[in-house]
Amino acid sequence: MLTRDDLIREYRTRSATFPALLLVYLIILGTMGATAFAII
């Protein structure tokens, strides 16, 4: 059974990693789009 502190800790670690993952994803999409645009 998870305690409230465990939930808060879990939420903090997830909320810390989610923007980083989103940023990396956007950068990858951006470079793919830029290279596709350069090829065309």
The 8 nearest C-alpha neighbors of each residue, nearest first, counted from 0:
[[1, 2, 5, 3, 6, 4, 9, 7],
 [2, 0, 5, 3, 6, 4, 7, 9],
 [1, 3, 5, 4, 6, 0, 7, 8],
 [2, 4, 6, 5, 7, 1, 8, 0],
 [5, 3, 7, 6, 2, 8, 1, 9],
 [6, 4, 8, 2, 3, 7, 1, 9],
 [5, 7, 9, 3, 4, 8, 10, 2],
 [6, 8, 10, 4, 9, 5, 11, 3],
 [7, 9, 5, 11, 10, 6, 4, 12],
 [10, 8, 6, 12, 7, 11, 5, 13],
 [11, 9, 7, 13, 8, 12, 14, 6],
 [10, 12, 8, 14, 13, 9, 15, 7],
 [13, 11, 15, 9, 14, 10, 8, 16],
 [12, 14, 10, 16, 15, 11, 17, 9],
 [13, 15, 11, 17, 12, 16, 10, 18],
 [14, 16, 12, 13, 17, 11, 18, 19],
 [15, 17, 13, 19, 14, 18, 20, 12],
 [16, 18, 20, 14, 19, 15, 13, 21],
 [19, 17, 21, 20, 16, 22, 15, 14],
 [20, 18, 22, 16, 21, 17, 23, 15],
 [21, 19, 17, 23, 22, 18, 24, 16],
 [20, 22, 18, 24, 19, 23, 25, 17],
 [21, 23, 19, 25, 24, 20, 18, 26],
 [22, 24, 26, 20, 25, 21, 27, 19],
 [25, 23, 21, 27, 22, 26, 20, 28],
 [26, 24, 28, 22, 27, 23, 29, 21],
 [25, 27, 29, 23, 28, 24, 22, 30],
 [28, 26, 24, 30, 29, 25, 31, 23],
 [29, 27, 25, 31, 26, 30, 32, 24],
 [30, 28, 26, 32, 27, 31, 25, 33],
 [29, 31, 33, 27, 32, 28, 34, 26],
 [32, 30, 28, 34, 29, 33, 35, 27],
 [31, 33, 29, 35, 30, 34, 36, 28],
 [34, 32, 30, 36, 35, 31, 29, 37],
 [33, 35, 37, 31, 36, 32, 30, 38],
 [34, 36, 32, 38, 37, 33, 31, 39],
 [35, 37, 33, 39, 34, 38, 32, 31],
 [38, 36, 34, 35, 39, 33, 32, 31],
 [39, 37, 35, 36, 34, 33, 32, 31],
 [38, 36, 37, 35, 34, 33, 32, 31]]
